[in-house]
Amino acid sequence: MVGDGLPVAIVGVVNVSPESFHAGSVYRGEEAIVRAALGMVEAGAALIDVGARSSAPYLRTDLDDATEVARLGRAVELLAAKLPVPVSADTSRPGPARAALDAGARVVNDVSTLRDPALARLVASRSAGLIVMAAPSAPGTPDVPRGRPRPSRRPSPVAQVAAMLRAGLQRARAARIPRDRIVVDPGIGFFRDEGMSWHEWDARVLAGLRRLRELARPICIGVSRKSFIGAIADRAETDQRLAGSLAATAVAVLNGAALVRTHDVAETRDAVRVVERLRAVSR
């Protein structure tokens, strides 16, 4: 359970995708995968999120379904059998999601705002939890009709993210996914062509995160090691971005984040608990 009145939940990231943007999050070999996940749980992770295909928008990550199915299904199978916490599958494709759910995943972390009806139906049919993330759409998708230009004067980043998440929640409702099984994510790091620099976009979303509380769903935030931190702090390498990640995490928690997805569970847990204590005594 997550949300108002409950401690912020830490989500540990385990990647089995060699192309991931942060090499330090990639684990090769079954023993390494299990050891990393168990270490995250011991450090305080309440959920382990497994990714088998990088979704970073600035990387070439074309990967066929069969490869993602094999990677994701096996990793989830290993972890679901050994972890005392639930496992989440980080995928936006029905085939890999089905393989992960068959292997024991209990949550689907979808970075496409549930634009694939088949994925929505699968989540509903399996009674799985869902993290629905705001993501920019391409011409011809339901959010941006083909042939219709984007308006020259657009709403604020937070308003645009909120609109995307409302659309995702509507798709979930149409698929009969119970609302109490859904968490929303503003998609930090995924907006690259929005009329402003990507780091300005991400900073504005984090600063205005409280406005997403109007969606009446818990908010998941993923800022760990991301490029906007590198741009702001002038840290080109992902292994130099821990301090910036913790600073951004603190702001997100102060502004209402209920889950924090991270590569660095122990350090993030400490930062979150300090923020929670300070927030409690300031009320």
C-alpha positions, 0 to 999 in steps of 0.5 A, spaced: 500 500 500 502 506 498 499 513 498 497 519 503 499 517 510 504 512 509 511 512 508 514 513 501 516 506 498 522 505 495 523 501 488 529 498 486 531 498 479 534 491 476 536 492 469 538 486 465 538 490 458 546 491 457 544 497 453 541 501 459 543 508 460 546 507 467 551 501 466 551 501 474 544 498 474 546 492 469 546 485 472 549 480 468 548 472 470 543 469 474 547 470 481 548 477 480 541 479 479 539 475 485 544 478 489 543 485 487 535 484 488 536 481 495 541 487 497 536 492 495 530 489 499 535 488 505 536 496 504 529 498 504 526 496 497 519 495 497 518 493 490 523 491 485 522 493 478 526 489 472 527 492 466 530 488 460 529 493 454 532 500 455 526 506 454 531 512 454 528 516 449 535 518 447 538 511 446 537 506 440 534 501 443 530 497 438 529 490 441 525 484 438 519 482 442 522 475 443 529 477 446 525 482 451 521 476 453 526 471 454 530 476 458 524 479 462 521 472 463 527 469 466 529 475 470 522 475 473 522 468 474 528 468 478 526 474 483 519 472 484 521 465 487 526 468 492 524 475 494 519 477 500 517 483 496 513 484 489 516 484 482 514 489 477 516 488 470 518 495 466 515 494 459 510 497 455 509 491 450 504 486 451 508 480 450 514 481 455 508 483 460 505 477 459 511 473 460 513 477 466 506 476 469 506 468 468 513 468 471 510 472 477 510 479 476 505 483 480 506 490 477 507 492 470 510 499 469 508 502 463 512 507 460 507 509 454 501 511 458 497 505 456 497 507 449 496 499 447 489 497 448 492 489 448 497 491 454 491 494 458 487 488 457 492 484 459 493 488 466 486 488 467 485 480 466 491 478 470 489 483 476 496 486 476 498 493 479 500 498 474 504 504 474 502 508 468 507 514 466 506 520 462 510 519 455 510 524 449 506 521 443 508 521 436 503 524 430 498 519 429 497 516 436 491 518 440 494 524 443 496 527 437 492 526 431 495 525 424 496 532 420 494 536 426 500 541 428 502 542 436 499 549 438 505 554 438 503 556 445 502 550 449 500 549 457 506 548 462 509 542 462 506 540 469 499 541 465 501 537 459 503 531 464 497 531 467 493 531 461 497 525 459 496 522 465 488 523 465 488 520 458 492 514 461 487 513 467 481 513 462 484 508 458 485 504 464 478 505 466 476 503 459 479 496 460 476 496 467 483 496 471 481 498 478 483 505 480 486 503 486 491 499 483 494 504 479 500 509 480 502 515 476 509 517 474 510 524 470 515 521 466 522 525 468 527 524 463 522 522 457 521 529 454 526 531 449 522 535 444 517 540 447 519 547 445 524 547 451 531 544 454 529 537 457 532 539 463 528 545 464 522 541 462 524 536 468 525 541 473 519 545 472 515 538 473 518 536 479 517 543 482 510 543 480 509 536 482 504 537 487 499 539 482 499 532 480 495 530 486 489 532 483 489 526 479 487 522 486 493 517 485 499 516 488 505 519 484 511 515 483 518 519 481 524 516 477 530 521 477 535 516 479 542 518 475 538 521 469 541 526 464 537 532 467 541 532 473 547 531 469 546 537 465 544 541 471 550 539 475 555 538 470 556 531 471 556 527 464 557 520 467 552 517 470 556 514 476 557 522 478 550 523 479 548 520 486 548 527 490 544 530 484 539 524 484 538 525 492 537 532 492 531 531 486 528 526 490 528 530 496 524 535 492 520 530 489 518 527 496 516 534 499 512 535 493 508 529 494 511 523 491 509 516 494 514 512 491 521 513 489 524 509 483 532 508 484 538 505 482 541 506 489 536 504 494 540 505 501 542 512 500 535 514 497 532 510 503 536 515 508 534 521 504 527 519 504 526 518 511 530 525 513 525 528 508 519 525 511 521 526 518 522 534 517 516 534 513 512 531 519 515 536 524 514 542 520 506 541 520 
